[in-house]
Amino acid sequence: MSMIAKKSTILSAAMIAVSLSLAVSLGSALAQGVPDFAAIIAAPDRAASDRDIDKRRDPVKLLAFTGVRTGMKVLDMGAGGGYSTELMARSAGPSGMVYGQNPADLGGRAKERFDARMQTPAMKTVTSLVRPFDDPLPAEVRDIDLVTFFFYYHDTAYMEVDRAAMNRKLFAALRPGASLVITDHHAKAGEGVTVARTLHRIEEAVLRREVEAVGFKLVAEGDFLHHPEDPRDFNVNRPTGPVDEFVLRFEKPR
């Protein structure tokens, strides 16, 4: 074999090796099912009202923080009008399943928004659950991959909700290694849940203790909704400035 032929053979082999390596890497990425969160948020069929909410939620970062993947089974606690439920459905994709939980006494306007949203194509993989917070899932639903609980945990502090029972149910519903992601509005240190009804805030340390008490482990914190300039003394539903919010990811140990 000539020197030129040998070099050509070596080059071809190297190119094949690189191609195989790229194919493996691409296959691994596809297997992980990482959604394009920016494209999801930019989808032209999203409602204008949802885009308004985007301005204060930083949804691309929030979705990335949750770890939601294509094909996941997700429970969205306190779905309200369904803003986050729809984002979970778009992220989990057609092979996923999303449960949107709301209590029976959900306010009329939020119920109307959720019911109307359920008629849209984006919600075709969503199952609506009208159930108490402390009994959020039917017994046959188990091995959940992800629970999201966005800006609603504080409300359970002034409702007739057994929060310890609620957290135990969420822990039991998740498969080992799965996550519970909670976001909420900061209260001042020492206020606990005392301003949950009046200011719609909760002390982060108290929430952490309640969730960790049933076996969850805190594994990540996000600072992308942190606003240290917030004095934490106003009702977040009537804000006088940016609201300081915490983002926590807990995991059920394997």
Secondary structure, DSSP 8 states (H G I E B T S, - for coil): --HHHHHHHHHHHHHHHHHHHHHHHHHHHHHHT---HHHHHH-TTS-HHHHHHHHHH-HHHHHHHHT--TT-EEEEES-TTSHHHHHHHHHH-TT-EEEEEE-TT--HHHHHHHHHHTTSGGGTTEEEEE--TTS-S-TT---EEEEEEES-GGGGGTSS--HHHHHHHHHHHEEEEEEEEEEEEB--TT-TTTTTTTT--B-HHHHHHHHHTTT-EEEEEE-TT--TT--S-S-TTS-SS---EEEEEEE---
